[in-house]
């Protein structure tokens, strides 16, 4: 989500967002190894197009990865465990809630060793709350494979409701929308 297409521009990065267990913050050079691990993980890649080769990531990833609007690193006790993204959904992709596309889309990835502990739901809820404050009234979409039961559960806990299902990347995809009011 670039500042140019944001209806309600906000300063980036925001102050770190603290939850009961986590901190969401802008990326730093110290996050690079964990972000390479995320992108290279076969488990993480299962539902996001596959793992990328580690050597390719080592060459291509900048010293400070993810330094852009809408990209949050998720930290637990000082250790990077995942990322949250809020990007505009590409109009060329399938699945939209408005004809021109460009809806804010929530995305997330966490290291496999922290799965099943509620961190994704906690971090995504905090990012959504920040977004609602920064962009009042703008709905957010989330897309996931229907086969990804954990992600479908996170979407439900966050209050996303189904808009449509479609085939993409060789699998059935689910698109949900969340309109949070504070």
Helices and strands as residue ranges (DSSP letters): G 3-5, E 17-18, E 22-25, G 29-31, H 32-40, H 42-45, H 54-60, E 71-76, E 79-88, E 104-110, G 112-114, H 119-134, E 140-145, H 149-158, E 161-168, E 171-178
